[in-house]
Amino acid sequence: MFQFEDERIVRDINNSVNRMQNCDMANMNKTVNASAKQVEDINIIEERIGLDNIDEKLRVVAESKT
């Protein structure tokens, strides 16, 4: 009886760890994708109007991301 309960506990722990890892990976993927999109957008702004023609605070942030 105790062996069955031990196995169930181990399975539950493994499942919880797996779910946490999946969430972490999904969050990292979202972060990477958002960062890539921001760099794309910054490049478009730079090509079309130039970073010198936007607000100084935005320019500082844009330059720090590229």
N, C-alpha and C positions, 0 to 999 in steps of 0.2 A: 504494500500500500504506500509506504513512504517513498519507494523508488519511483512509482508512478507520479507522485506529487513533485518529487525532485525534477523529473524529466519535464513535467509541465512548466515548472518555474523556469528552468533553463530555456525552454522554447519561448516562453513569454519574454524573457530578458533578451534573447536573440532577436525576436521580432521587434521589440522596442528599439534596440540598437540599430537595426536595419532601417526602421522608419525614420529615426533621427538622421542617419547618414543620407537617406534619400532626400530629406528636407534640406539638409546642408548643401547637398549637391545641386538641388534645384535653385536654392538661393544664390549659390555661386554662379550658376549659369545665367540667372537673371541679371546679376551684377555685371558680369562680363558683357552680356548682350547690350545692356543699357549704356555701358561705357563705350562700347564700339559705336553705338548709334550717336552718342554725344560727339565723338571724334569725327564721325562722318558729317554731322551737322555743322560742326566748327569749320571743317574743310570747305563745305559749301558756302558758308558765310564769308570765309576768307577769299574764296574765288570770286564771288559775286559782288561784294561790297568792300571787302578788306576789313581786317580786324581794327585798323586805325579809325574806322568810321563808326564804331559801336561804343557804347558807354564804357568808361574806363574800368569799372568794376567787372563788367562782363568780359572785357578784353583780357584782364589779368587772369580771370578764371579760365578763359579759353586757351590762353597761352600756357597755363600750367597743365592743361590736359593734353596738349599736343607735343 
